Amino acid sequence: MTRYTVHATRSESGKVWVLEGCGAVGQVKRLDRAPGLMREAVAYLKNSPVEDVEIDLDIRPRSHTTGMISL
């Protein structure tokens, strides 16, 4: 079994989680659904059986910066 890390960040609207990792991207409304979704996507991209893929979620805070400010 191979473990892969997927980063989860709340969308700007706060309605979904944006998932990124190993070349795969996705979004879910509920974070508990993220591992299953990304497990299938990563398995497909790595050409591996789904049973051989395990997902670790790295939950990241959304950045609140909107750009540079001139003073």
PyRosetta script that sets phi, psi and omega in degrees:
from pyrosetta import init, pose_from_sequence

init()
pose = pose_from_sequence("MTRYTVHATRSESGKVWVLEGCGAVGQVKRLDRAPGLMREAVAYLKNSPVEDVEIDLDIRPRSHTTGMISL")
pose.set_psi(1, 135.5)
pose.set_omega(1, 179.0)
pose.set_phi(2, -112.2)
pose.set_psi(2, 135.7)
pose.set_omega(2, -180.0)
pose.set_phi(3, -99.7)
pose.set_psi(3, 137.8)
pose.set_omega(3, 177.9)
pose.set_phi(4, -127.9)
pose.set_psi(4, 145.1)
pose.set_omega(4, 178.2)
pose.set_phi(5, -98.1)
pose.set_psi(5, 132.6)
pose.set_omega(5, 176.6)
pose.set_phi(6, -120.5)
pose.set_psi(6, 132.5)
pose.set_omega(6, 179.5)
pose.set_phi(7, -93.1)
pose.set_psi(7, 131.7)
pose.set_omega(7, 179.4)
pose.set_phi(8, -117.7)
pose.set_psi(8, 126.2)
pose.set_omega(8, -179.7)
pose.set_phi(9, -132.5)
pose.set_psi(9, 137.1)
pose.set_omega(9, 177.0)
pose.set_phi(10, -65.6)
pose.set_psi(10, 138.6)
pose.set_omega(10, 177.3)
pose.set_phi(11, -68.2)
pose.set_psi(11, 164.7)
pose.set_omega(11, -179.7)
pose.set_phi(12, -59.3)
pose.set_psi(12, -35.9)
pose.set_omega(12, 179.3)
pose.set_phi(13, -75.0)
pose.set_psi(13, -20.0)
pose.set_omega(13, -178.7)
pose.set_phi(14, 82.1)
pose.set_psi(14, 3.7)
pose.set_omega(14, -175.9)
pose.set_phi(15, -88.9)
pose.set_psi(15, -24.2)
pose.set_omega(15, -178.1)
pose.set_phi(16, -136.7)
pose.set_psi(16, 161.8)
pose.set_omega(16, 171.5)
pose.set_phi(17, -99.3)
pose.set_psi(17, 131.6)
pose.set_omega(17, 176.4)
pose.set_phi(18, -96.6)
pose.set_psi(18, 129.0)
pose.set_omega(18, -174.7)
pose.set_phi(19, -115.4)
pose.set_psi(19, 134.8)
pose.set_omega(19, 178.8)
pose.set_phi(20, -143.1)
pose.set_psi(20, 136.4)
pose.set_omega(20, 175.4)
pose.set_phi(21, 172.0)
pose.set_psi(21, 138.5)
pose.set_omega(21, 176.0)
pose.set_phi(22, 58.5)
pose.set_psi(22, 29.8)
pose.set_omega(22, -179.4)
pose.set_phi(23, 86.0)
pose.set_psi(23, -3.4)
pose.set_omega(23, 179.7)
pose.set_phi(24, -101.8)
pose.set_psi(24, 146.4)
pose.set_omega(24, 175.0)
pose.set_phi(25, -132.7)
pose.set_psi(25, 155.4)
pose.set_omega(25, 178.7)
pose.set_phi(26, -170.1)
pose.set_psi(26, 177.1)
pose.set_omega(26, 175.1)
pose.set_phi(27, -147.8)
pose.set_psi(27, 145.8)
pose.set_omega(27, 178.7)
pose.set_phi(28, -139.5)
pose.set_psi(28, 152.2)
pose.set_omega(28, 175.7)
pose.set_phi(29, -81.2)
pose.set_psi(29, -35.2)
pose.set_omega(29, -179.4)
pose.set_phi(30, -115.0)
pose.set_psi(30, 129.8)
pose.set_omega(30, -175.5)
pose.set_phi(31, -63.6)
pose.set_psi(31, -27.1)
pose.set_omega(31, -180.0)
pose.set_phi(32, -67.3)
pose.set_psi(32, -14.0)
pose.set_omega(32, 178.8)
pose.set_phi(33, -91.8)
pose.set_psi(33, -8.8)
pose.set_omega(33, -176.1)
pose.set_phi(34, -62.3)
pose.set_psi(34, -47.8)
pose.set_omega(34, -177.4)
pose.set_phi(35, -59.2)
pose.set_psi(35, -41.6)
pose.set_omega(35, -179.5)
pose.set_phi(36, -65.0)
pose.set_psi(36, -44.4)
pose.set_omega(36, 179.3)
pose.set_phi(37, -62.3)
pose.set_psi(37, -48.9)
pose.set_omega(37, -176.1)
pose.set_phi(38, -73.9)
pose.set_psi(38, -27.4)
pose.set_omega(38, 176.8)
pose.set_phi(39, -60.9)
pose.set_psi(39, -45.2)
pose.set_omega(39, 178.5)
pose.set_phi(40, -65.8)
pose.set_psi(40, -42.5)
pose.set_omega(40, -178.5)
pose.set_phi(41, -65.4)
pose.set_psi(41, -44.6)
pose.set_omega(41, -179.7)
pose.set_phi(42, -67.1)
pose.set_psi(42, -41.2)
pose.set_omega(42, 178.3)
pose.set_phi(43, -58.8)
pose.set_psi(43, -43.0)
pose.set_omega(43, 179.3)
pose.set_phi(44, -62.8)
pose.set_psi(44, -47.8)
pose.set_omega(44, -178.1)
pose.set_phi(45, -66.7)
pose.set_psi(45, -32.7)
pose.set_omega(45, -179.7)
pose.set_phi(46, -90.1)
pose.set_psi(46, -1.4)
pose.set_omega(46, -178.4)
pose.set_phi(47, 55.7)
pose.set_psi(47, 46.1)
pose.set_omega(47, -178.5)
pose.set_phi(48, -122.6)
pose.set_psi(48, 154.6)
pose.set_omega(48, 172.8)
pose.set_phi(49, -65.0)
pose.set_psi(49, 143.2)
pose.set_omega(49, -179.9)
pose.set_phi(50, -55.5)
pose.set_psi(50, -35.5)
pose.set_omega(50, -178.4)
pose.set_phi(51, -64.4)
pose.set_psi(51, -19.6)
pose.set_omega(51, -178.8)
pose.set_phi(52, -93.3)
pose.set_psi(52, 2.8)
pose.set_omega(52, -176.9)
pose.set_phi(53, -113.4)
pose.set_psi(53, 131.9)
pose.set_omega(53, 175.0)
pose.set_phi(54, -126.4)
pose.set_psi(54, 138.8)
pose.set_omega(54, -174.9)
pose.set_phi(55, -111.8)
pose.set_psi(55, 130.6)
pose.set_omega(55, 170.8)
pose.set_phi(56, -107.2)
pose.set_psi(56, 127.0)
pose.set_omega(56, 179.0)
pose.set_phi(57, -91.6)
pose.set_psi(57, 130.7)
pose.set_omega(57, 173.6)
pose.set_phi(58, -109.6)
pose.set_psi(58, 102.6)
pose.set_omega(58, -176.5)
pose.set_phi(59, -86.0)
pose.set_psi(59, 120.5)
pose.set_omega(59, -175.4)
pose.set_phi(60, -114.4)
pose.set_psi(60, 142.6)
pose.set_omega(60, 175.6)
pose.set_phi(61, -71.5)
pose.set_psi(61, 147.7)
pose.set_omega(61, 177.2)
pose.set_phi(62, -77.3)
pose.set_psi(62, 136.3)
pose.set_omega(62, 179.0)
pose.set_phi(63, -69.1)
pose.set_psi(63, 136.2)
pose.set_omega(63, -179.6)
pose.set_phi(64, -98.3)
pose.set_psi(64, 2.9)
pose.set_omega(64, 179.5)
pose.set_phi(65, -81.1)
pose.set_psi(65, 141.9)
pose.set_omega(65, -178.6)
pose.set_phi(66, -113.5)
pose.set_psi(66, 1.1)
pose.set_omega(66, -179.7)
pose.set_phi(67, 142.6)
pose.set_psi(67, -169.6)
pose.set_omega(67, -178.2)
pose.set_phi(68, -87.3)
pose.set_psi(68, 149.7)
pose.set_omega(68, 178.9)
pose.set_phi(69, -119.3)
pose.set_psi(69, 128.3)
pose.set_omega(69, 176.7)
pose.set_phi(70, -94.1)
pose.set_psi(70, 134.9)
pose.set_omega(70, 178.0)
pose.set_phi(71, -112.2)
pose.dump_pdb("model.pdb")
